[in-house]
Amino acid sequence: MPLKIAVLAAYALMIIAIGISGFRKTRSFSDFFLGGGKVGPWMTAFTYGTAYFSAVLFIGFAGKIGWGFGYSALWIALGNTLLGVLAAWWLLGGRIKKMSTDYGVHTMAEFFDKRYDSPLMKLIASICIFVFFIPYTGAVFMGLSYLFRSTFGIDYVLALVLMGAFTAVYLVLGGYKSITMIDVIFGMIMLVGVTVLLGSVLNEGGGIANITEVMHEIDPKLTSAVGPPGWWPLVSLVFLTSVAPLAMPQLVQKFYAIRDKRAIRIGMIASSVFAVIITGIGYFTGATTRFFLNPETAPLAFKDGQPIFDALMPELLTRVIPESLSILILLLVVSASMSTLAALVLIASSTISKDFYAGFVNRRASDSTLTTWMRVSSAAIVILSVLLAYCRPSTIVSILAISWGAIGSAFLGPFIWGLFWKRANKAGALASSLCGLGCCLILFATGTPSPQAGTIGMLVSLAVAPLVSLLVPSPPHTSHVKVPS
């Protein structure tokens, strides 16, 4: 325990030091939100990967999906790598960077406004980000606080305040400059952590052949190409977690900030390698919960014989990770969580300062005013998220489960078609966003599992945008609107 406390204290001091360093290098709104638009490939690769793959992957998704789907969960890892990372960098990275420069925009909401000449589209995008990002951030704070309470016996509220303070310090001081510097360290910790995790699982399980044999005996479908739930739930999970990132604001923002096309090519390779390692090991380890855990040997992870999905991975970690290495796994989860928290808070604060304040309240706001608004709104969002986590509302888990699907359903159609098709217009964008989001939320509210609801919503969004754009021609006054070349 003293060693863990010492390591975490050093970790906290490092965060504060990086926040101060970032503060000294931040002179403008562009510096705070985009690192001046000149971030190198390696920093961008790490910050993209750590924002994409949070503690939700290791604690929630890996346990639940691994338990239910077995080895077929590795299709999700493959989809995340090829679609969510490789395709995003290869197909979208250069266009997004060029678009942000040509249009002079910093946020996705601003892109919708400039591309479609639609302040209404900008407002809808801003509301969606605020509504679905704040509870998401609060839920991550909840998970971190529970982790510290179980590991150190720290009071939940105290842990919540400490984590909120550390996030606020390095984010409010240095913004994106601090995020990119610290995400490199977070990424390295995650790589070391998953390597230790994989080695420990294989060692305790007697090798992959033995683990596979036992899992096959439990249920042959656990080691087949499609797990027990069937192909449609599996395809939905792959689609939701791999395609939604193509229009997730916290990931798209990374391309606004990257230096140039050459940096995109280098970052694409680095980020893809990072993704396949993190997701591959994460989902493989999650599948081995069937091998290591059952109601008799791990009663804390089961209730009435049924698995408590959020408890599966923590219970597995305590069984396979040597005590001497457990601090690495703790830092793995903390690093994955804090990088995601920072990315979410930064995007949500830009919605308040750049999209709402500068977009509708004070269109002539100076650069220094916007930077101050970013700092203040970042602190306010951290406080709001901590308060939500303190209240521990039961609905926050549901909102977290649907957030990716809802954002993807609202943004995927208008964003992708707006980047690649000149004839995409305001009517198509509005219809796509509203129909996709509405379909997703209605399905979710009527009992459809969130992956399927999100998948159908995103498909509707992609289909409606070109259809309505063809049926409803653009008004003559929009002929001045620039479109991507």
C-alpha positions as CSV (number, residue, x, y, z in Angstrom):
1,M,0.0,0.0,0.0
2,P,2.7,2.6,0.8
3,L,4.3,1.9,-2.6
4,K,1.0,2.4,-4.4
5,I,0.4,5.7,-2.6
6,A,4.0,6.9,-3.4
7,V,3.5,6.0,-7.1
8,L,0.2,7.7,-7.3
9,A,1.6,10.8,-5.5
10,A,4.4,11.0,-8.2
11,Y,1.7,10.5,-10.8
12,A,-0.3,13.4,-9.5
13,L,2.8,15.7,-9.3
14,M,3.6,14.8,-12.9
15,I,0.1,15.8,-13.9
16,I,0.4,19.2,-12.1
17,A,3.9,19.8,-13.7
18,I,2.6,19.1,-17.2
19,G,-0.4,21.4,-16.6
20,I,2.0,24.2,-15.6
21,S,4.2,23.5,-18.6
22,G,1.2,23.6,-20.9
23,F,0.0,26.9,-19.3
24,R,3.3,28.6,-20.2
25,K,3.0,27.5,-23.9
26,T,-0.7,28.5,-24.3
27,R,-1.1,32.0,-25.7
28,S,-4.4,31.9,-27.7
29,F,-7.7,30.1,-28.2
30,S,-6.1,28.0,-31.0
31,D,-3.3,27.0,-28.6
32,F,-5.7,26.0,-25.9
33,F,-8.2,24.1,-28.1
34,L,-6.0,22.8,-30.9
35,G,-2.4,23.1,-29.7
36,G,-1.9,25.8,-32.3
37,G,-2.8,23.4,-35.1
38,K,0.8,22.1,-35.2
39,V,0.7,19.0,-33.1
40,G,3.1,16.2,-34.3
41,P,2.2,12.7,-35.5
42,W,3.2,10.8,-32.4
43,M,1.5,13.0,-30.0
44,T,-1.7,13.0,-32.1
45,A,-1.5,9.2,-32.4
46,F,-1.4,8.7,-28.7
47,T,-4.0,11.3,-27.9
48,Y,-6.4,9.8,-30.5
49,G,-5.9,6.3,-29.1
50,T,-6.2,7.2,-25.4
51,A,-9.3,9.3,-26.1
52,Y,-10.9,6.4,-28.1
53,F,-10.1,3.6,-25.7
54,S,-11.0,4.5,-22.1
55,A,-11.6,2.6,-18.9
56,V,-15.0,1.7,-20.3
57,L,-13.2,-0.7,-22.6
58,F,-11.2,-2.4,-19.9
59,I,-13.7,-2.5,-17.1
60,G,-17.1,-2.5,-18.8
61,F,-16.9,-3.6,-22.4
62,A,-14.2,-6.2,-22.1
63,G,-15.9,-8.0,-19.3
64,K,-19.5,-7.9,-20.6
65,I,-18.7,-8.5,-24.3
66,G,-16.0,-11.0,-23.6
67,W,-18.2,-13.0,-21.2
68,G,-21.1,-13.0,-23.7
69,F,-19.3,-13.4,-27.1
70,G,-16.0,-15.2,-26.2
71,Y,-13.3,-15.0,-28.8
72,S,-15.7,-13.5,-31.4
73,A,-15.3,-10.2,-29.4
74,L,-12.0,-9.9,-31.2
75,W,-14.0,-8.9,-34.3
76,I,-14.7,-5.7,-32.4
77,A,-11.0,-5.2,-31.9
78,L,-10.4,-5.7,-35.7
79,G,-13.2,-3.3,-36.6
80,N,-12.0,-0.6,-34.2
81,T,-8.5,-0.8,-35.7
82,L,-9.4,-1.0,-39.4
83,L,-12.5,1.4,-39.4
84,G,-12.3,3.5,-36.2
85,V,-8.6,4.2,-36.6
86,L,-7.0,3.2,-39.9
87,A,-9.9,4.3,-42.1
88,A,-10.5,7.5,-40.0
89,W,-6.9,8.6,-40.5
90,W,-6.5,7.4,-44.1
91,L,-9.8,8.6,-45.6
92,L,-10.8,11.5,-43.3
93,G,-7.7,12.9,-41.7
94,G,-6.4,15.0,-44.6
95,R,-9.9,16.2,-45.6
96,I,-10.8,17.2,-42.0
97,K,-7.5,19.1,-41.7
98,K,-8.0,20.9,-45.0
99,M,-11.6,21.6,-44.2
100,S,-10.8,23.2,-40.9
101,T,-8.2,25.4,-42.6
102,D,-10.3,26.4,-45.6
103,Y,-13.4,27.1,-43.5
104,G,-11.5,28.6,-40.6
105,V,-13.4,26.5,-38.1
106,H,-12.4,24.9,-34.8
107,T,-15.4,22.7,-33.9
108,M,-17.7,20.3,-35.6
109,A,-20.7,22.6,-34.9
110,E,-18.9,25.4,-36.7
111,F,-18.2,23.0,-39.6
112,F,-22.0,22.3,-39.9
113,D,-22.7,26.0,-39.9
114,K,-20.1,26.9,-42.6
115,R,-20.7,23.8,-44.8
116,Y,-24.5,24.0,-44.8
117,D,-25.0,27.7,-44.1
118,S,-27.2,26.7,-41.1
119,P,-27.0,28.2,-37.7
120,L,-29.8,25.8,-36.7
121,M,-27.6,22.9,-37.6
122,K,-24.8,24.4,-35.4
123,L,-27.3,24.8,-32.5
124,I,-28.5,21.2,-32.8
125,A,-24.9,19.9,-32.8
126,S,-24.0,22.0,-29.8
127,I,-27.0,20.8,-27.8
128,C,-26.3,17.2,-28.7
129,I,-22.7,17.5,-27.5
130,F,-23.7,19.1,-24.2
131,V,-26.5,16.7,-23.5
132,F,-24.6,13.5,-24.2
133,F,-21.1,14.5,-23.1
134,I,-21.7,15.9,-19.6
135,P,-23.3,12.7,-18.2
136,Y,-20.7,10.6,-20.1
137,T,-18.0,12.6,-18.2
138,G,-19.8,12.2,-14.9
139,A,-20.1,8.4,-15.4
140,V,-16.3,8.1,-16.0
141,F,-15.7,10.1,-12.8
142,M,-18.0,7.6,-11.0
143,G,-16.1,4.7,-12.3
144,L,-12.7,6.2,-11.2
145,S,-14.0,7.0,-7.8
146,Y,-15.3,3.5,-7.2
147,L,-11.9,2.1,-8.4
148,F,-10.1,4.3,-5.8
149,R,-12.5,3.4,-3.1
150,S,-12.1,-0.3,-3.6
151,T,-8.3,-0.1,-4.0
152,F,-7.4,2.3,-1.2
153,G,-10.5,2.5,0.9
154,I,-10.7,6.2,0.2
155,D,-14.2,7.7,0.7
156,Y,-16.1,8.0,-2.5
157,V,-16.7,11.7,-2.2
158,L,-13.0,12.4,-1.4
159,A,-11.9,10.3,-4.4
160,L,-14.3,12.1,-6.6
161,V,-13.0,15.6,-5.5
162,L,-9.4,14.5,-6.0
163,M,-9.9,13.1,-9.5
164,G,-11.9,16.2,-10.5
165,A,-9.2,18.5,-9.2
166,F,-6.4,16.7,-11.0
167,T,-8.4,16.7,-14.3
168,A,-9.2,20.4,-13.9
169,V,-5.6,21.3,-13.1
170,Y,-3.8,20.0,-16.2
171,L,-6.7,20.8,-18.5
172,V,-7.7,24.3,-17.4
173,L,-4.0,25.4,-17.2
174,G,-2.7,24.1,-20.5
175,G,-5.7,22.8,-22.6
176,Y,-4.8,20.7,-25.6
177,K,-1.1,21.3,-25.2
178,S,-1.3,19.6,-21.8
179,I,-3.5,16.9,-23.1
180,T,-1.1,15.9,-25.9
181,M,1.9,15.9,-23.6
182,I,0.3,13.8,-20.9
183,D,-1.5,11.5,-23.4
184,V,1.9,10.3,-24.6
185,I,2.7,9.2,-21.1
186,F,-0.8,7.8,-20.6
187,G,-0.4,5.8,-23.9
188,M,2.9,4.3,-22.8
189,I,1.5,3.3,-19.4
190,M,-1.5,1.7,-21.2
191,L,0.9,-0.3,-23.5
192,V,3.0,-1.5,-20.6
193,G,-0.1,-2.3,-18.6
194,V,-1.8,-4.4,-21.3
195,T,1.4,-6.3,-21.9
196,V,1.6,-7.2,-18.2
197,L,-2.1,-8.1,-18.3
198,L,-1.7,-10.5,-21.3
199,G,1.4,-12.2,-19.8
200,S,-0.3,-12.7,-16.5
201,V,-3.5,-14.1,-18.0
202,L,-1.5,-16.6,-20.2
203,N,0.7,-17.6,-17.3
204,E,-2.2,-18.2,-14.9
205,G,-4.3,-19.9,-17.5
206,G,-1.6,-22.3,-18.6
207,G,-1.3,-20.9,-22.1
208,I,-3.7,-20.0,-24.8
209,A,-4.2,-23.6,-25.9
210,N,-5.4,-24.6,-22.4
211,I,-7.6,-21.6,-22.1
212,T,-9.2,-22.3,-25.5
213,E,-9.8,-25.9,-24.7
214,V,-11.6,-25.1,-21.4
215,M,-13.7,-22.4,-23.0
216,H,-14.7,-24.8,-25.8
217,E,-15.9,-27.3,-23.2
218,I,-18.0,-24.6,-21.5
219,D,-19.7,-23.6,-24.8
220,P,-18.3,-24.3,-28.3
221,K,-19.6,-21.0,-29.5
222,L,-17.3,-19.1,-27.2
223,T,-14.4,-20.1,-29.4
224,S,-16.2,-19.9,-32.8
225,A,-16.3,-17.0,-35.3
226,V,-19.7,-15.8,-34.0
227,G,-20.4,-16.0,-30.2
228,P,-23.6,-17.2,-28.5
229,P,-25.7,-14.0,-28.9
230,G,-25.5,-14.4,-32.7
231,W,-24.4,-12.4,-35.7
232,W,-26.7,-9.3,-35.5
233,P,-25.7,-8.3,-31.9
234,L,-22.0,-8.8,-32.9
235,V,-22.3,-6.8,-36.1
236,S,-24.1,-4.0,-34.2
237,L,-21.3,-3.8,-31.7
238,V,-18.6,-3.7,-34.4
239,F,-20.5,-1.0,-36.3
240,L,-21.3,1.1,-33.2
241,T,-17.8,1.1,-31.8
242,S,-16.0,1.3,-35.1
243,V,-18.1,3.6,-37.3
244,A,-19.4,6.1,-34.7
245,P,-15.8,7.4,-34.1
246,L,-15.7,8.7,-37.7
247,A,-18.0,11.5,-36.5
248,M,-17.2,11.7,-32.7
249,P,-16.2,15.3,-32.0
250,Q,-13.5,14.4,-29.5
251,L,-11.7,12.3,-32.1
252,V,-12.4,14.5,-35.1
253,Q,-10.8,17.4,-33.2
254,K,-7.4,15.5,-33.3
255,F,-7.2,16.1,-37.0
256,Y,-8.0,19.8,-36.7
257,A,-4.9,20.0,-34.5
258,I,-2.4,17.9,-36.4
259,R,0.5,19.6,-38.2
260,D,0.2,18.5,-41.9
261,K,-0.5,15.6,-44.3
262,R,2.9,14.0,-43.6
263,A,2.1,13.9,-39.9
264,I,-1.2,12.2,-40.7
265,R,0.6,9.4,-42.6
266,I,3.0,8.7,-39.7
267,G,0.2,9.1,-37.1
268,M,-2.0,6.7,-39.0
269,I,0.5,3.8,-38.6
270,A,1.3,4.6,-35.0
271,S,-2.3,4.9,-34.0
272,S,-3.3,1.7,-35.7
273,V,-0.6,-0.3,-34.0
274,F,-1.7,1.2,-30.7
275,A,-5.3,0.3,-31.4
276,V,-4.7,-3.3,-32.3
277,I,-2.6,-3.9,-29.2
278,I,-5.0,-2.2,-26.8
279,T,-8.2,-3.6,-28.1
280,G,-6.9,-7.1,-29.0
281,I,-5.5,-7.7,-25.5
282,G,-8.6,-6.0,-23.9
283,Y,-11.2,-8.2,-25.6
284,F,-9.1,-11.4,-25.4
285,T,-8.7,-10.8,-21.7
286,G,-12.4,-10.1,-21.3
287,A,-13.2,-13.4,-23.0
288,T,-11.0,-15.3,-20.5
289,T,-13.4,-14.3,-17.7
290,R,-15.3,-17.5,-18.7
291,F,-12.1,-19.5,-17.9
292,F,-11.2,-17.9,-14.6
293,L,-14.5,-16.9,-13.0
294,N,-17.6,-18.7,-11.8
295,P,-20.2,-18.2,-9.0
296,E,-18.3,-20.7,-6.7
297,T,-14.8,-19.3,-7.1
298,A,-15.7,-15.6,-7.5
299,P,-18.9,-14.9,-5.5
300,L,-18.4,-11.1,-5.6
301,A,-18.7,-11.1,-9.4
302,F,-22.0,-12.9,-9.4
303,K,-25.5,-12.4,-8.0
304,D,-28.0,-15.3,-8.0
305,G,-25.7,-17.1,-10.3
306,Q,-25.6,-14.4,-12.9
307,P,-22.5,-12.3,-13.7
308,I,-22.3,-8.7,-12.5
309,F,-20.6,-7.4,-15.7
310,D,-18.9,-4.4,-14.2
311,A,-17.3,-6.6,-11.5
312,L,-15.9,-9.3,-13.9
313,M,-12.7,-7.5,-15.0
314,P,-11.9,-6.1,-11.5
315,E,-12.3,-9.6,-10.1
316,L,-10.2,-11.1,-12.9
317,L,-7.4,-8.6,-12.3
318,T,-7.2,-9.4,-8.6
319,R,-6.8,-13.1,-9.5
320,V,-4.2,-13.0,-12.3
321,I,-2.1,-9.9,-11.6
322,P,0.8,-10.3,-9.1
323,E,0.5,-7.9,-6.2
324,S,3.9,-6.4,-7.2
325,L,2.5,-5.4,-10.6
326,S,-1.0,-4.4,-9.6
327,I,0.0,-0.7,-9.5
328,L,0.6,-0.9,-13.3
329,I,-2.9,-2.1,-13.9
330,L,-4.3,0.6,-11.6
331,L,-2.4,3.3,-13.6
332,L,-3.6,1.6,-16.8
333,V,-7.2,2.2,-15.9
334,V,-6.6,5.7,-14.4
335,S,-4.6,6.8,-17.5
336,A,-7.3,5.5,-19.9
337,S,-10.0,7.3,-17.9
338,M,-8.3,10.6,-17.5
339,S,-7.4,10.9,-21.1
340,T,-11.0,10.4,-22.1
341,L,-12.2,12.8,-19.4
342,A,-9.9,15.5,-20.7
343,A,-11.0,15.0,-24.3
344,L,-14.7,15.1,-23.4
345,V,-14.4,18.2,-21.2
346,L,-12.4,20.1,-23.8
347,I,-15.1,19.4,-26.5
348,A,-18.0,20.3,-24.1
349,S,-16.2,23.5,-23.1
350,S,-15.7,24.5,-26.7
351,T,-19.4,24.1,-27.2
352,I,-20.1,26.6,-24.5
353,S,-17.4,29.1,-25.4
354,K,-16.9,28.9,-29.2
355,D,-20.3,27.6,-30.4
356,F,-22.8,29.2,-27.9
357,Y,-21.0,32.3,-26.7
358,A,-19.0,33.4,-29.8
359,G,-21.6,31.9,-32.2
360,F,-24.8,33.5,-30.7
361,V,-24.0,35.9,-27.9
362,N,-20.9,37.8,-28.8
363,R,-19.8,37.3,-32.4
364,R,-16.9,39.8,-32.0
365,A,-15.4,38.1,-28.9
366,S,-11.6,38.5,-28.9
367,D,-9.2,35.7,-28.9
368,S,-8.2,36.3,-25.3
369,T,-11.8,36.4,-24.2
370,L,-12.5,33.0,-25.9
371,T,-9.4,31.5,-24.2
372,T,-10.7,32.7,-20.8
373,W,-14.1,31.4,-21.6
374,M,-12.5,28.0,-22.5
375,R,-10.7,27.9,-19.1
376,V,-13.7,28.9,-17.1
377,S,-16.2,26.6,-18.9
378,S,-13.7,23.7,-18.6
379,A,-13.6,24.2,-14.9
380,A,-17.4,24.5,-14.8
381,I,-17.9,21.3,-16.7
382,V,-15.6,19.4,-14.4
383,I,-17.5,20.7,-11.4
384,L,-20.9,19.9,-13.0
385,S,-19.7,16.4,-13.9
386,V,-18.4,15.8,-10.4
387,L,-21.7,17.0,-9.0
388,L,-23.5,14.5,-11.3
389,A,-21.2,11.7,-10.1
390,Y,-21.9,12.7,-6.5
391,C,-25.6,12.3,-7.0
392,R,-25.1,9.0,-8.7
393,P,-28.3,9.1,-10.7
394,S,-29.5,5.7,-11.9
395,T,-30.1,7.1,-15.4
396,I,-26.5,8.1,-16.0
397,V,-25.5,4.5,-16.9
398,S,-28.2,4.4,-19.5
399,I,-27.1,7.7,-21.0
400,L,-23.5,6.5,-21.1
401,A,-24.6,3.4,-22.9
402,I,-26.5,5.3,-25.6
403,S,-24.1,8.3,-25.9
404,W,-22.0,7.0,-28.7
405,G,-25.0,5.8,-30.7
406,A,-26.8,9.1,-30.2
407,I,-23.9,11.2,-31.2
408,G,-23.1,9.0,-34.2
409,S,-26.7,9.0,-35.3
410,A,-26.9,12.8,-35.1
411,F,-23.6,13.5,-36.8
412,L,-22.5,10.7,-39.1
413,G,-24.7,11.4,-42.1
414,P,-24.2,15.2,-42.3
415,F,-20.5,15.0,-41.5
416,I,-19.5,12.3,-43.9
417,W,-21.6,13.4,-46.8
418,G,-20.6,17.0,-46.1
419,L,-17.0,16.1,-46.4
420,F,-17.2,13.9,-49.6
421,W,-20.3,15.1,-51.6
422,K,-20.8,18.6,-53.0
423,R,-24.5,18.2,-53.4
424,A,-25.2,17.5,-49.8
425,N,-27.3,20.5,-48.5
426,K,-28.9,22.0,-45.5
427,A,-32.2,20.1,-45.9
428,G,-30.4,16.8,-46.1
429,A,-28.2,17.6,-43.2
430,L,-31.0,18.6,-40.9
431,A,-33.2,15.7,-41.9
432,S,-30.3,13.3,-41.5
433,S,-29.4,14.5,-38.0
434,L,-33.0,14.6,-36.7
435,C,-34.1,11.4,-38.2
436,G,-31.0,9.5,-37.2
437,L,-31.1,10.7,-33.6
438,G,-34.8,10.4,-33.3
439,C,-34.7,6.8,-34.6
440,C,-31.9,5.9,-32.2
441,L,-33.6,7.3,-29.1
442,I,-37.0,5.9,-29.9
443,L,-35.6,2.4,-30.4
444,F,-33.6,2.7,-27.2
445,A,-36.6,4.0,-25.2
446,T,-38.7,1.1,-26.5
447,G,-36.2,-1.6,-25.3
448,T,-33.9,-2.1,-28.2
449,P,-30.3,-2.8,-26.9
450,S,-28.1,0.3,-27.3
451,P,-25.7,-1.2,-29.9
452,Q,-28.6,-2.1,-32.2
453,A,-30.4,1.2,-31.6
454,G,-27.2,3.2,-32.4
455,T,-26.4,1.1,-35.4
456,I,-29.9,1.5,-37.0
457,G,-29.8,5.3,-36.1
458,M,-26.5,5.7,-37.8
459,L,-27.6,3.8,-40.9
460,V,-30.7,6.0,-41.1
461,S,-28.5,9.1,-40.8
462,L,-26.3,8.0,-43.6
463,A,-29.3,7.1,-45.9
464,V,-31.4,10.2,-45.3
465,A,-28.7,12.8,-46.0
466,P,-28.3,12.1,-49.7
467,L,-31.9,11.2,-50.3
468,V,-33.3,14.5,-49.0
469,S,-30.5,16.4,-50.6
470,L,-31.5,15.1,-54.0
471,L,-35.3,15.6,-53.4
472,V,-35.0,19.1,-51.9
473,P,-32.6,21.4,-53.9
474,S,-30.6,24.0,-52.2
475,P,-32.1,27.6,-52.1
476,P,-30.4,30.0,-54.6
477,H,-29.0,32.2,-51.7
478,T,-26.7,29.3,-50.6
479,S,-24.7,29.3,-53.8
480,H,-21.9,31.1,-52.0
481,V,-21.4,28.2,-49.5
482,K,-18.0,26.6,-50.0
483,V,-17.8,22.8,-50.4
484,P,-14.9,20.5,-50.0
485,S,-12.8,19.9,-53.1
